[in-house]
Amino acid sequence: MRGACAVSWIWMPYCPSMGFTMSVNPVLRVNEAALWVTTNISDLSLWAQAVDCYRCDLIEWANINEEATEKFSTNSKWNFELRNPHRNVNCSAKNVKLGELGQYKWNYYGKCEPIKNSVPPVDPFQPVYYFESFLLAFVCLRAVSKFAFKQIHRIRRFRSWSSSNEIERDLGSPSDARELITSSPTSSVCVTNKRIKSLDVFRGLAIALMIFVNYGGGQYWIFEHSPWNGLTIADVVFPWFAWIMGVGIAIKIKFDKRNSIPTKDLVFQCLRRSLTLIILGLIISNLHANDLTHYRYFGVLQRLGLAYCFVTLLEIVFMEPQSPQSENTYMICLRDLSESWKQWCVVFVCVAVHTGLTFFLPVPGCPRGYLGPGGLGDHAQYRNCTGGAAGYIDRTLFGENHVYARPTCRTWYQCNVPYDPEGALGTLTTILCVYLGVYAGRVILVYRRSGERIVRWITASICCMILTTVICFGNINEGFIPVNKNLWSLSFVLLCSSFAFLVFVIIYIFVDEKKWYSGSSLYHVGRFSLLIYIGHVLADDVFPWAWKPWNTSTHTEYFLMNTWGTVLWIIIARFLDTKDDLSWKNGFEQALAVTGIIIGSLVILGGLAWLLTPVFGYRICTILGNCESQVLAHSSGGNLQDPGQANAYPSDMYNSVVSPYMSGYRKRY
C-alpha cells in the first residue's frame, strides 16, 4: 500500500497510517501537519512557537491528559516543550520541521523521546513539478515544430528559386533593370529608436507574478509575503514593478525632450498620470468598503503614483535633451552617472531623511530605532510598537482607522496594531527603487552597444548586492537594517533592485540581443499592465478566474486554479494587443473574443471536472443523485480494509473525499 499512498496523495487527504492509529483522525488541509502527544503524567501542557517568530516566547498550546492531538503549520519550523503546572520544562524539541499532511508522535513516559514520524508527509511541490514538465515539453515541442516549418519553408523557397532560374536562363531576368531604377549615387541611413521589447516582457513577468501571488500562489509559502523580516518571491514583485517604471521614465523623458516638448506640457502629463494612479489606487484599496471612517488612504497604486510624480519631475528639471560631449576618457566611461549627479544627490537626501526618521524619531512607548513587528516579538516587550517610526507616522497623520488593519505580522507575531506596508515613510525608499530603474534606462540611452549595457547592469546588480550584505550583515534578523518588505527598508530596496538588474539582463539577452525567446505572451501583458492589474483585482474570487476549492487537503487544485486565473489574463492581454487602430469594429471583435475565451474556459473546466473523477466527480454525481456512499478509513492495524467494514472518516472531512471511484484508482496505481 505504500506505492498506492505515494501516488494517490493528490486525491486523498492523507494516506492510511503505517503501524499506528491516532485516537482521533485530524482533518488536515494544505500546509498542515498533526502532532500526537502521549504521556503517563497528568497535568502536562504543550507549549509551542514557530521559529519564524523571532524572539518570541513559547505559548501554551494545549493541556495534555494522557494524550492530545494538535495541528501545526508546515510553513515554519517549530520549538516544542512539555511543561508541568509549575511551568518547569520536562521535555523539549527544537527546530522541528513538520512535513505537509504528515502525522507525528511524541511520547513522554518519564523519558524525553524524539518526535517520530508515523504517517509520512507528502511532497507539496509535486504539482509544480508536473507543471514544469508540461511547460518544458510544450517549449520543446514548439521549438521542434518551428524548426520543422522553417526547414519546409526553405525547401519550398529553394524549389521556387530553381524553377525561376530555369525561366530566367531562357527569357532573361529583369533584376538588372530594377537595380538601375532603384539605385542612387548616395544613400542615407535613417536611425530610428527601436523599442526595448525586453522591458515590456519584464513588466509582463512582474504583472503575471503579481496576479499569481494575489490569487493565492497555490497556497505555497514562498508565494506569500514574509511575516516580517526576510524575502520571498511575493515580496519582490512590487519593487520590480517600481524599478521597471523607472526605466520607462528615463526613456520617455529623454524622448520628449529631444522632440522639444514644452516643459509645462511634460509637468502637466506627469501630474495627470500621477493623479490617475492615486485615484485608481484609492478605489482599489477600498473596494467593497463604503465606511468613510475606515477609509484606507495608502496602497500600491498610491505609492507608485507618488514615486512616479517625484522622480519624473526630477528628470524633467535636470535631464538634458542631449548628452554633453567630453574628451575625458574617464568621464566618457562614467557619463551614465555624471549626467545625473544632481538627481542622485536629491535621491540620497530622500534616503537620508528616511534613515534619520527611522532611527531617531521618538515613538511613545518604544525604543528609538525600533524595527520590529511588536506583538509577541522581542519577548512581547513592545506589543504596540509595530513598524516603529513608520507605523507611528501613519497612525499619527491619518489615524488608526485609516491604516491597513491586516498586516502580515499577524500570522506569527499576533500584532494587533494597524500597520500599512505601503505607508508614507516607505515612499522615500520607493523613490530610490524607481531611480535605480531610471539609471538602468539611462544606460540604454547613453550606450548603444549591448555589451556596454550588460556590463553596467551587472555591475549595478553586484554593487546593490554588496551594499545589502553590508547593511544587513548577511543575516535575516541580526543586521543593522534587516531586509524587510513591510518597512521597505533600505536593504530590501537594494536587494530587490539587485535582482531586478540581474533578471533584466537575462531577459534582455534572450529577447533583444540573441532573440532566443520572443516573449510574446508576457509582452502583451506588459503593454497593458495597468489594465490587467485593475482587472485582476476586480475579478478576484470571481468565476472563471477562481472558484471555491473542493479538495483543500493538497495544493493541486489551488495551484491549478491560480495558474488558470493568471493564464486567462495573459490570453485576454493577447487579444487586447492589436496593431490596428481601435474602432467600434475592433472593440466588438475583441469583446466577442473575450466572451469566447470565458465560454471556452467553462468548457475546459467542465471537461476537467469529469475527467478528474476523484476530486470533482463525487460532487457532480452527488448533485445528479446517482452516487453510492462509500468511504475508506484507517483500520486498527493501519491497512486498508473493505469499504463496508471500515470506520468512516469524520463527517466534515471533505464530505467523504474518497468517492466510490477511488477503489478503481487504487487498483489502477
N, C-alpha and C positions, 0 to 999 in steps of 0.2 A: 504493500500500500504506500510505501514511501515514494515510489515513482508516480503514483496517482496524485499524491499530495503536491509533488513538485510541479506538476503540470496544471492541475485544476485550481491553483490558487487564485486564478483570475475570477473564477465564478464563486468560490466558497469563501465565507468569512475567515475561516481558518481550518486547518486540517485536523483530523482526529488526533487525540493525544497519543503519544508513544510511551506507554508503560505507566501513565499516571493520569488520574482524573480529578479535576477540581470539583469541589462540592457544589459550586455554582458556576455555570458556564458564562463568562463575561461576554457582553455584546461589544466586540471590538470594531472600531472603524479605522479609517486611514490615520496614519501617524499615531497609533495607539498600541500599547502592549499591556499585559496583565502580570501582576506580581502577587503570588500566593504565599503568605507568611504563616507558618505554623510554629507553635511553641507549647510547652507544657507548663509555662509560668503565666499566671493570671496578672491582670493589670499592667500589661506592657502596652506601649503605644509606638506606632510607626511615625518617625519623623523623616521628612524628605525635603530636598531642594534641588532645583536644576542647576547644573554647573554654569549654564549661560547667565544665570542670575548672579552677577559679580558682586562679591562682598555681601551676600545675603545669608542671613541665619536660617537654619533649618526650621521648618514649621511643622506643627503636629498634623499628621495626615489622617490617622485613623487609630482607634482603640482596638487592641487585639485581644480577643477572648478565645484562646487556643488557636484560632485561625482567622484569617481575613484575606480577602481578595480585592485588590485595588488596581485601577487603570492609570497609566502614566504615558505622557507624550514621548515619542521617539525622536523628536527634533533636537533633543539635548541629552547629554549625559546627566546622571543623577548621583547624588550623595544620599545614602540611607543610614538611619540609626534606629536601633530599638532601645527605648528608654523605659525605666521604671517610674513609678509615681513620683519619686524624688528627682526625676529628670537626670538621673545618672545613666550614662551610656553603657548598655550591656553588650551590644553588638553593633558593628558599623560596616558599611561597604562604600567605598569611594570610587568616583568616576565610572559608574556602571553604565554601559551602553546597552540599551534595550532595543532589540530588533522589532521591526514593524510586524504586528499581528502575532508576535511571539508570546509565549506564556512561560513564566519563570517561577521557580520555587525557592523559598528561603526558609531554612529550618534553624530553629534555635532551641536546643534541649540542654541547656547548661553550657553548651559549647557553641561558639560562633562559627557557623559553616558558611562557605561562599555561596553566592547566588548561582543556582544551576538552571540551565535551560531545559524545560520539559516539552514544550511544543516548539519546533524550530520556526524562526521568523521567515518571512518571505523577502524576496528582493524587490523593493518598491520601485526600482528604476527599470524593471523589465519592459513595461510599455514603452519607455523611451528607447530602449534597445531595439524593439520591434520597429518603432517609427524611424529610427536612424537606418536600420537595414532596408526598410522600404524606400526611404529617401535616397540612399546610396544606389539601390537597384534602379530607381527611376532616373537618377542622374546618368548612370552608366548606359542605360537603355537609350536615353535621349542622345548621349554623345555618339553611340554606335549608329543610331538612325541618322543623325546629322552627317556623320562621316559617309554613310552609305549613299544618302541622297546627293552629297557633294560629288562623290565619285560617278554616280549615274549622270549628273549634270555635266561633268567634264567629258564623259564618253559621248554624250549627245552633242556637245559643242564641237568635239573633235570630228565626229561624223559629218556634221553640217559644214565645218570648215573644209574637210576633204572634198565634199561634193561641190562646194563653191569654187575651190581651186581648179577642179576639172573644167568647170564652165569658163573661168577666167582665162585659162590657158587657150581656150578656143575663141572666146569672144573679146578678151581684153578686160582690164579692170579699171573702173572709174576712180580708183583711190588717188592716183596722181593728180588728176584734175581737182578733186575735192581738197587735196592738200594745198594746191596753189591758191584756191579761193579763200580758204580759211586761214592760211598763214599770213603773218605780217612781220615786217622787219624788226619791230620792237614789241615786246610783251610785258605787260605789267602784272605784278603779283599782288593780289588783294589779300591782306592778312585779316582774318576775321576772328573774333573771340569765340572759341569753342567752349561749349557748356561742359562743366566738370560733372560728368554723369555719376562718378563715384560719390559725390556729395549727396545727390538725391537717393542713391542706393543706401548710403549710411543713414540718412534721415528715415528712409523707409524701414530699415532694420530696427532703429530705435523705436519707431511707432509700433511696429509689429511686436516687439518685445513688451512694450508698454501695454498693448491690448492683451497679450497673453497673460501678463502679470496681473492686470486689473480684473481679468475674468477668472482668476483663481490659480493660474500657474500649475494646473494639475494637482493642486494641494501638496506640492513639494516645497520643503522648507527653503530650498535655495532660490525659489521664486517668490519668497516672502521677504518683507523688509526686516532688517535686523532689529531685535528688541531694543538695543541701544547702540553700543559700540560694535564695530565690525562692518563687514561688507558682504553683500550677496548680489546676485545678478539683478534682482529687482531694484537695488539701490543705485545702480549705475545708469539706469535708463534716463531719468530726469536730467542729471548732469550732462549726459551725452547730447540730449536734445538742445540744452542751452549752449553747449560747445558748438554744435552744428549751426545753430542760429548765428553765432559769432562769425563763422566762416562766410555765411551768406551776407552778413552786414558789410564785411570788408569788400567783397566783390561788388556788391550793389552800389555802395557809396563811391567807390573809385570809378565805376562805370558812369554814374550820374554826373560826377564832377568833370570827367573827360568830355561829356556831352554838354557841358556848360549849363546845366540846370540850375536855376537860381537857388541860393541858399534858403530863402524863405519858403520856397516850394518843398525843399528837402525837409526842413523843420516841420512843415505842416503835414507832410506824409508820415514822418516819424511819430508825431503826436497823435495823428488819426489812427495809425496802426496800434500804437500802444494803448490808446483808449479802447479800441475794439477788443484787444486781448483782455484787458481788465474787466470790461463789461461782460464778455463771454465767460470769463472766469467766475465772476460773481454769480452768474446764473447757474453755472455747473456746480459750483461749490455749495449752493443752497437749493439744489434740485429736490423737488417734493417737500420743501420746507418753506412755509409761509409765516412762521413766527418771527417777527422782526426783533423780538427781544433776544433771540438766539441766532441772529444773522451772522454768518461767518464772513469776515472781510478778506482774509487771505486764502490763497490756494495756488495751484500750479500755474495757471494762465496769468493770474495776477502778478506773480513773481516774474514770470517771463516778460510780461508787459513792462514792468518797471525796469528790469535789467536791459531790455531792448531799448527803451527810451534813453536811458543814461548812456549806454555805450554808443548808440547811433548818434546822439548829439555830440558826444566826444569826438567821433570820427568826422562828423560834419564840420566841426570847428577847426580841427587840427590836421586833417588829411589833406595832402597836396594833390592837385589834379595830375601832375606829372612827377615822376621820381627825380630828385635832384642829381645832377651828374657830378661825379667825383673821380679824380685821378688817383686817389689814395687807395692802394690795394686793400689795406686793412678795412677801410670804410666800405669798399665795394663788397667785401665778404660779409659784412655785418649790416648792410643797408636795410635789411628787413627789420632790424632793431633800431638803427639810427634814425629812420624816418618816423618812428613812432615813440621817441623817448618822452615826449610831453604827455602822451596818453598813458604810458607806463607809470609815470610819476603820479598821475591822478589815481590810477588803479591801486598803486601801492599805498596811497593815502587812505583809500577805502578799506584796504586790508588792515592798515594800522589802526583805523578807527574801530573796526570790528574786533581786533585783538584787544585793544585798550578797554572797550566796554565789557568784553567777555571776562577779563581778568581783574579789572579794577572798579567796576560799578558795584557799589554796595547794595546788596539784596537783603532785606529784613529777614532775620532768622536763618540765614545761610552763610557759609564761609565765602570769602571773596575768591573768585575764580573757580567756583564750583561748576563742574561739567557733568555731573551725574544725573541719573534718572529720578532721584527721590524714591519715594515708596519704600520698598524693602532694601533698596541698595544702600551701601555703606552702613550696614547693620541697623537700618531704619532710623538713623540719627537725623536725617533731613527729609522727612516724608513729603513736605510741601515745597521742596526746592527743585522740582523737575525742570531741567533745562537751564538752571542758574539764571544768568543775566538775560539770556534770550527769552526764556519764558516769562520772567518778571517784566520785561519791557512790553511784551504783548498784553499781558494781563493788566498792566497799568494804563496803557494807551487805549485799549479797546474794551476792557472788562472781561471777566472770566466767561460770561455768557456768549461772547462773540469770538471765543478762541476754540479751536478744534478740541473736542472732548474725548476722542478715542485714539490717543497716541499709541504707538506700538509697544511702549514700555509697560502697558497694562498687562501684556501677555505673561511676563515673568515677574516684573517688579511690583505689580499691583499698585501702580501710582494712580492716585485719584484726583490729581490736579490737572486741569486742562492745559494742553500744550500743543502748539501748532508747528509742525516741522517745516512749514512754508511761511514762517513768521517774518517779522520786519527785519530783525538783525541779520538773518541769513541772506538777505538780499545783497548785502555788501560783498560776501564771498561769491555769490552767484555772478556778480559783475566780473569778478576775477575769472570765473569759469568761462563766461561769454567772451572775455577779452583774450583768453588763451585761444579760443576759436578764431577770433579776429586775427591773431598772429598767424595761425595756420592759413587763413585766407590771404594774408599779406604775402606769405611765401609764394603762393600761387601767382600773385600779381607781379612780384619782383623778379622771380626766377622762372625762365622758360623751359629749362631742361628738367626732365623728370628726375634725373639723378640728384641734382642740386636740391630739389624739393624734398625728396625722400630722406636725404641725409639730414636736413634741418628738422624735419618732423621727428625722425628717430632720435636726434639729439635732444629735442624738446621733451620727448617722452622720457628719456633717461634722466634728464635734469629734474623733471617733476617727480620721478620715482625716488631719486636720491634725496630731494628735499622732504618728501613724505617720510622716508625712513629716518631721517634726522629728527624731524619734528615729533614723530610718534615713537621713536626709539625702536622701531621694528616690532612693536608689541601692540596687541589689541587694546589692552586696558591700562597699561602702566606708563604710557608715553606722556610727554608734556602736553601735546594736543592729540588725543586719540582720533582715529578715523570714525566719524560719526555722521550719519546721514541726517538724523533728526536735528542736529545742531548746524549742519552744513559747515563743519569745521574746516579749517584751512588744510589740514592733512587730507580730509575727504575730497575736497575740490581738486587738490593736486594729484591725488591717486586716480580719481576718475578721469581727469584730463590726460594723465599719462596713458591710461588705457584707450582713451579716445584717439590720441595721436597714433597709437600703435594699430588700432583697428582700422583707422582711416588709411594708413599706409598700406595695409594688406588689401583693402578694398580698391584703393587707387591702382595698385599694381595689377590686380586681377581684372579690373573693369576698364580702366583708361589706358594703362601702359601696355600690358600684354594682351588684353582683350580675351582672356581665357573664360570670362564669365560676363554675360550680358547684363545680369542683374535686373531683368525686365520686370519680374514680379515685385521686387522691392522698390524699383524705380518709380512705378506708378503710385505706390503708397506714399513715397517721399514727395511727389509733386502735389498731392492732395492731403498733406499731413494734418492740417488744421481741421479740414472737413471730416477726415476719417477719425480723428481724435474725438471731436464732438459727437459724431455719430455713434462711436462705440460706447460712449458714456450714456447716451440716450437709450441705446439698445441693451444695456446691461440687464441681465436676468430676463430677457425677452426672447421668446422662441422665434426663429430657429437658431439664434446665436447661443442660447442656453436653455436648459430645462432642469427640472428637479431630478437629481440623480436617483436611480433606483438601487444601484449597488454602491453603498457607501463604505464598504469594507476594503476596497482596493483603489488604486489610483487609475485603473484602466478607463473607467467611464469619465472620470474627471478630466484626465489627460485628453481623451477623445473629444470631449465637449469643448474644452478650452482651445484645443488646436483647431477644431472645426470653426469656432467663432472667429478666430484670428484669420484663418484661410478665407472665410467668407468675406471679410472686409478687404482682403487682398484682391479677391475676384471682383468685388464691387469697384475698387480703385482702378482696376484694369479696364473696366467698361466706361468709367468716367473719363479716363485719359484718352482724348481724341485729338487729332491734329486739325480736324475741320473746325470752322467757326461754329460757335454754339448758336443754334436756332431752334425753333419750336419742333422742327422735324427731328433734329438730332436729340433734343431733350426727350421727345416722345419715344424715340427708339431706345434711348438709354433707360427710360422708365420701364419699357417692356422687357429690356434685357435684365434689369434688376429683379423685376417680377418673376421672370423665368428662372433666375438663379434661386430665388426663395422657394418657388414651387419645386424646382429640381432638388433642392436640399431636403424638402419634405419627403420626396420620393426616395431619395438615397437613405435618409434616416429610417423611413419605414421599412425599406429592404433590409437594412442592418438589424432592425428590431426583430424581424422574423428569422434572420439567419443566426443571430446570436441568441439562440433559444434560452440557454440557462440564465442569462441576465434579464432579457426583456420578455422572452416568450411566456414566462409564467404569469407576468402581469397581464399580458394581452389575452391569453387564453382564460384567465380568471374573469376578465371583463366579458368575454364571449360565453362564459359559463360552461366550458367543456373540459375543465381540468379536474383531475383527481388529486386529493391532498395526500402527498407523500413527503416524508422528511427523513433525513438521515441524522444520526446523532452519535454521541460518544457512548461506548459501552464501558463496562467496568474495567475491562482489560485493555481498552484503547483501540480495539479493532472494529471495523465497520460490520454491523450485523444486518440482517434482513430488515428492510424498512418497516415491516409490520410489527417487529418485535423491539425496535429501538425506542429509546426515550426521546421525546421531542425536544428541540431547542426551545428556549423561551419564546413566547408568542411575539415579542416585539423584535426578534432577530430577523430582520429583512423579510418578515412575513413568510417564514419557512422558505428561505432563499433557495434551498436545494430543491428544484422542481422535479416533477416526475421524469423529466428528460435527463436528469443528472446521471441516472444509472446507465443510460446509453452512452453518455460522455465518459463515464468512468470505465466502461468496457472498451471504449474506443482508444483511450490513452493507456 
